[in-house]
Amino acid sequence: DFGRVLSASSVPRSRSRSQKGFKGRSRYAWGYCIRAMSKENGSATLMGAKRLWLEEEIQDDLKWIYSVKSILHTEVSDFQDVELLETGPFGKVLLLDGKLQSAEADERVYHECLVHPALLHHPNPKKVFICGGGEGSTAREVLKHKSVEKVVMVDIDKVVCDFCEKHLEDNAATFKDPRLELIIDDAKAQLENQQDGAFDVIIGDLADPVFGGPCYQLYTQEFYESIVKAKLAPGGIFVTQSGPAGVLAHTEVFTPINKTLASVFPKVVPYLQHIPSFADCWGWNMAFKSAEVALPLPEGELDARIQDRLSGGADSLKFMDGVSWTGVTALNKIVRASVENEQHVLTVASPKFIHGKGVKQVDF
């Protein structure tokens, strides 16, 4: 018994139209909203005008779609297509080559998880290096910390940085902060050229390691050992986004990244949180240069540091606090077992990739 009204959707294949540069990853499709179904005979009646949908391929045999209210801005760089859309479920979303990178509805959850645990576990973070992060949200969160004197953010795509500064209102002030040095270049090369021991915290906010993409080498043992560890100051902390971490997808790269970091650093903390616009839990790994750090940081101490060290205190954060930190580090039984049993150390010769396709190959 479906009742008198049943909501559904239809995306007729004959009406779909692929977009330039999407590499088969995503596409727009015109569809219709089916709003009414007769209880007596089960026949569906189309109601209203056609709607635009975005379809994203998550796995070879899994896709999802969501409605697009409007296409706000589009640009094309030497590396990728850049688009800002207004969507039904997630508000404004940033797409790079058709893959959702950030959504207005939940980007603060992602970026607060990426940034604040590392800076709050450090006793006095002053200099921070961001690999990637052209959207500006990672730098925005870092700059909330009153102790931070210098942030070096290196992203390879100037078009993305300019686009986000212009169109993402929440991040416009970030790009004008005098503490931020934005460098348009290869993050690996720039970090390698920095002085040893220069940074208290290094953040990896890079594109996912996908086959044919330019970033997979920045998830390897060679990169962590010869560059990241060397550029961290004594007591320094490295944190990186680590891909999907749900029950089905966490062994793609989340647990291998954890294993790889553990082969280089004495202490590594894996954690995860559901990000609705990513259609899964997402993972991060935080690595400590010093073995002497006391873990875990108690909830009350984390809350006290947030209140004392962030401009605006606890009110400046939407998601992260002591209880939330306890929650994201409490891995479920399946993921815990995989972390403990993972054997794959990522190297240049033996990488792993998540589902998707790269845009342009960059030789390092």
Buried (B, 14 or more C-beta within 10 A) or exposed (E): EEEEEBEEEEBEEEEBEEBEBBBEBBBBBBBBBBBBBEEEEEEBEEEEEEBBBBBBBBEEEEEEBBBBEEBEEBBEBEBBBBBBBBBEEBBBBBBBBBBBBBBBBBBBBBBBBBBBBBBBBBEEBBBBBBBBBBBBBBBBBBBBBEEBEBBBBBBBBBBBBBBBBBBBEBBBEBBEBEBBEBEBEBBBEBBBEBEEEBBBBBBBBBBBBBEEBBBBBBBBBBBBBEBBBBBBBEBBBBBBBBBBBBEEBBBBBBBBBBBBBBBBBEBBBBBBBBBEBBBBBBBBBBBBBEEEBEEEBEBEBBBBBBBEBBEEEEEBBEBBBBEBBBEBBEBEEEBEEBBEEBEBBBBEEEBBBBBBBBBEEBEE
